[in-house]
Amino acid sequence: MVPRASAVPAPKFAMRLVVFDVDGTLVDSQHLIVAAQGLAFAENGLPAPGRREALSVVGLSLPQAFRRLVGDDGPIAELSESYKLAYNRLRLDPAYEEPLFPGMADLLARLHARDDVLIGLATGKSRRGVDRLVAHHGWGDWFVTTQSADDAPSKPDPTMLQQAMSEAGCPPEATVMVGDTTFDIAMGVAAGAEAVGVAWGYHPPDALYGAGAATVVPSAGALEARLFDAAMPL
């Protein structure tokens, strides 16, 4: 997709930090998330949300997600615990495989190989979930920073991204936040970084633009071009 406004050339830095959201950006986890939510709601005697509503809260930490779905007076702690148990059980079922989105594995490998780029993760997953993901894909020490729901307040609070920039030693002007939800975009904007949306995730492009996305890209290839085009020198 073409940005709605012309990008302002970024200052030139020796190193750039690119921070990725996980669910909906790198990993297609929608079937597992929806199924785990359904089991959690059933266990607590509540009707499950529809698929669109269930995916609308992806990216938030569990208490914040369930607060949005059932309100402040709902069984937030109980749903969170039921969801974790259901998720860990279902993820062992091949029917709920969480594949990477097309092109993202190769993009991460190319970014990791560059000497002018650092990559990181900022996700609503738990620390345990992040570590499991990294180990599963053999990403080892690829990420200079990994921020999880256990490390900071939930998105869109900017703390998670601020901590990532501090750990990487990169200023906001040299940082790009890549995500599929308005929570990712709003966090990036609040932290002073550029926020780039992806069109294949769980929030529509119009919502991402409304949250402040500089652009919304349709593919991994378009994302790579956006990160390193002439208008955005390193």
C-alpha positions as CSV (number, residue, x, y, z in Angstrom):
1,M,0.0,0.0,0.0
2,V,1.1,3.6,-0.6
3,P,1.4,5.8,2.4
4,R,-1.3,8.4,2.7
5,A,1.2,11.1,3.2
6,S,4.8,11.4,1.9
7,A,7.3,10.1,4.3
8,V,9.7,12.7,5.8
9,P,13.3,11.5,5.3
10,A,14.7,10.1,8.5
11,P,18.0,11.2,10.0
12,K,20.9,8.9,9.1
13,F,22.0,6.6,11.9
14,A,24.7,4.0,12.0
15,M,22.3,1.4,13.3
16,R,18.5,1.0,13.0
17,L,16.3,-1.0,15.4
18,V,13.3,-2.8,13.9
19,V,10.9,-4.2,16.5
20,F,8.2,-6.8,15.5
21,D,5.0,-7.7,17.1
22,V,4.4,-11.5,17.1
23,D,0.8,-12.7,16.8
24,G,-0.7,-11.4,13.6
25,T,2.6,-9.9,12.4
26,L,5.1,-12.8,12.4
27,V,2.9,-15.7,13.4
28,D,-0.6,-16.7,12.2
29,S,-2.0,-17.8,15.5
30,Q,-5.6,-16.9,14.9
31,H,-7.1,-20.4,15.0
32,L,-5.4,-21.3,18.2
33,I,-6.3,-18.0,19.9
34,V,-10.0,-18.2,19.0
35,A,-10.2,-21.9,20.1
36,A,-8.5,-21.2,23.4
37,Q,-10.7,-18.3,24.0
38,G,-13.8,-20.4,23.3
39,L,-12.7,-23.1,25.8
40,A,-11.9,-20.4,28.4
41,F,-15.3,-18.8,28.1
42,A,-17.1,-22.2,28.2
43,E,-15.2,-23.2,31.3
44,N,-16.4,-20.1,33.0
45,G,-20.0,-20.5,31.9
46,L,-20.0,-17.6,29.4
47,P,-20.8,-17.4,25.7
48,A,-17.7,-17.0,23.6
49,P,-17.1,-13.9,21.6
50,G,-17.4,-14.0,17.8
51,R,-14.2,-14.5,15.8
52,R,-13.8,-10.9,14.9
53,E,-14.3,-9.7,18.4
54,A,-11.9,-12.4,19.7
55,L,-9.2,-11.3,17.3
56,S,-9.7,-7.6,18.0
57,V,-7.9,-7.9,21.4
58,V,-4.9,-9.8,20.1
59,G,-1.8,-8.0,21.2
60,L,-3.0,-7.0,24.6
61,S,-1.9,-8.8,27.7
62,L,-4.5,-11.3,28.9
63,P,-6.1,-9.3,31.7
64,Q,-6.5,-6.3,29.4
65,A,-7.9,-8.4,26.6
66,F,-10.5,-10.1,28.8
67,R,-11.4,-6.8,30.4
68,R,-12.3,-5.5,27.0
69,L,-14.3,-8.6,26.2
70,V,-16.3,-9.0,29.5
71,G,-15.9,-5.6,31.3
72,D,-14.3,-4.6,34.6
73,D,-16.8,-6.7,36.6
74,G,-16.3,-9.9,34.6
75,P,-14.2,-13.0,35.7
76,I,-11.0,-11.6,34.3
77,A,-8.5,-13.6,36.4
78,E,-10.5,-16.8,35.9
79,L,-10.7,-16.3,32.1
80,S,-7.0,-15.5,31.9
81,E,-6.0,-18.7,33.8
82,S,-8.4,-20.8,31.8
83,Y,-7.1,-19.4,28.5
84,K,-3.5,-20.1,29.5
85,L,-4.3,-23.7,30.2
86,A,-6.3,-24.2,27.1
87,Y,-3.7,-22.5,24.9
88,N,-0.9,-24.7,26.2
89,R,-3.0,-27.8,25.7
90,L,-4.2,-26.9,22.2
91,R,-0.7,-25.8,20.9
92,L,0.3,-29.4,21.0
93,D,-2.4,-30.3,18.6
94,P,-1.2,-30.2,14.9
95,A,-4.6,-28.9,13.9
96,Y,-3.7,-25.6,15.7
97,E,-0.2,-25.1,14.2
98,E,1.0,-21.5,14.3
99,P,2.8,-20.9,10.9
100,L,4.8,-17.9,10.1
101,F,3.2,-15.5,7.6
102,P,4.6,-15.8,4.1
103,G,8.1,-14.3,3.7
104,M,8.6,-13.3,7.3
105,A,11.1,-16.1,8.1
106,D,13.3,-15.0,5.2
107,L,12.9,-11.3,6.1
108,L,14.0,-11.9,9.6
109,A,17.0,-13.9,8.4
110,R,18.1,-11.1,6.0
111,L,17.7,-8.4,8.7
112,H,19.7,-10.5,11.2
113,A,22.5,-10.8,8.6
114,R,22.8,-7.1,8.1
115,D,25.4,-5.2,10.1
116,D,23.4,-2.0,10.2
117,V,20.2,-3.4,11.7
118,L,19.1,-4.7,15.1
119,I,15.9,-6.6,15.5
120,G,13.6,-7.1,18.5
121,L,10.3,-8.4,19.6
122,A,7.5,-6.7,21.6
123,T,4.5,-8.9,22.3
124,G,1.5,-9.5,24.5
125,K,2.8,-13.1,24.9
126,S,4.2,-14.2,28.2
127,R,8.0,-14.5,28.6
128,R,7.6,-18.2,28.5
129,G,5.7,-18.0,25.3
130,V,8.3,-15.7,23.7
131,D,11.2,-18.0,24.7
132,R,9.3,-21.0,23.3
133,L,8.7,-19.3,20.0
134,V,12.4,-18.2,19.6
135,A,13.6,-21.7,20.4
136,H,11.1,-23.4,18.1
137,H,12.2,-21.4,15.1
138,G,15.9,-21.6,15.9
139,W,16.2,-17.8,16.2
140,G,18.7,-18.2,19.1
141,D,20.4,-14.8,19.7
142,W,18.8,-13.0,16.7
143,F,16.9,-10.5,18.8
144,V,18.8,-7.9,20.8
145,T,15.7,-7.3,22.9
146,T,12.5,-9.3,23.5
147,Q,9.7,-7.6,25.4
148,S,6.8,-9.6,26.8
149,A,3.6,-9.2,28.8
150,D,5.7,-10.0,31.9
151,D,8.2,-7.2,31.3
152,A,6.0,-4.1,31.0
153,P,2.4,-2.7,31.0
154,S,0.2,-3.9,28.1
155,K,0.3,-2.2,24.7
156,P,-0.5,0.5,23.8
157,D,1.5,1.8,26.8
158,P,4.9,2.8,25.3
159,T,7.0,1.3,28.1
160,M,7.6,-2.0,26.2
161,L,9.1,-0.2,23.2
162,Q,11.0,2.3,25.3
163,Q,12.7,-0.6,27.1
164,A,13.5,-2.2,23.8
165,M,15.1,1.0,22.5
166,S,17.1,1.4,25.8
167,E,18.4,-2.2,25.6
168,A,19.3,-1.8,22.0
169,G,20.9,1.6,22.4
170,C,18.8,3.1,19.6
171,P,16.9,6.4,19.8
172,P,13.2,6.7,18.7
173,E,14.3,8.4,15.4
174,A,16.2,5.2,14.5
175,T,13.5,2.8,15.5
176,V,10.6,1.2,13.6
177,M,7.7,-0.6,15.3
178,V,6.1,-3.2,13.0
179,G,2.7,-4.6,13.9
180,D,-0.8,-5.6,12.8
181,T,-3.0,-3.9,15.4
182,T,-3.8,-0.4,16.5
183,F,-2.2,-1.3,19.9
184,D,1.2,-1.8,18.1
185,I,0.8,1.4,16.1
186,A,-0.3,3.5,19.1
187,M,2.6,2.2,21.2
188,G,5.1,3.0,18.4
189,V,3.7,6.5,18.0
190,A,3.6,7.1,21.8
191,A,7.3,6.0,22.0
192,G,8.3,8.4,19.3
193,A,9.2,5.7,16.8
194,E,8.0,5.2,13.3
195,A,5.0,2.8,13.2
196,V,4.5,0.6,10.2
197,G,1.4,-1.6,9.9
198,V,1.0,-4.9,8.1
199,A,-2.2,-5.7,6.2
200,W,-2.3,-9.4,6.8
201,G,-3.1,-9.3,10.6
202,Y,-6.1,-8.8,12.8
203,H,-6.9,-5.1,12.5
204,P,-7.9,-3.5,9.1
205,P,-5.6,-1.0,7.4
206,D,-8.0,1.9,7.9
207,A,-7.8,1.4,11.7
208,L,-4.0,1.2,11.5
209,Y,-3.8,4.5,9.6
210,G,-6.2,6.0,12.1
211,A,-3.9,5.0,15.0
212,G,-1.0,6.8,13.3
213,A,0.7,4.3,11.0
214,A,3.1,5.9,8.6
215,T,2.1,3.2,6.1
216,V,0.5,-0.2,5.9
217,V,2.4,-2.8,3.8
218,P,0.8,-5.8,1.9
219,S,3.7,-8.2,2.0
220,A,7.0,-9.1,3.6
221,G,8.7,-7.8,0.5
222,A,7.0,-4.5,0.7
223,L,7.9,-4.2,4.3
224,E,11.6,-4.8,3.5
225,A,11.5,-2.2,0.7
226,R,9.8,0.3,3.1
227,L,12.5,-0.2,5.7
228,F,15.3,0.5,3.3
229,D,14.0,2.7,0.5
230,A,15.8,5.9,-0.5
231,A,13.4,8.0,1.5
232,M,14.5,6.4,4.8
233,P,18.3,6.2,4.8
234,L,20.2,4.4,7.5
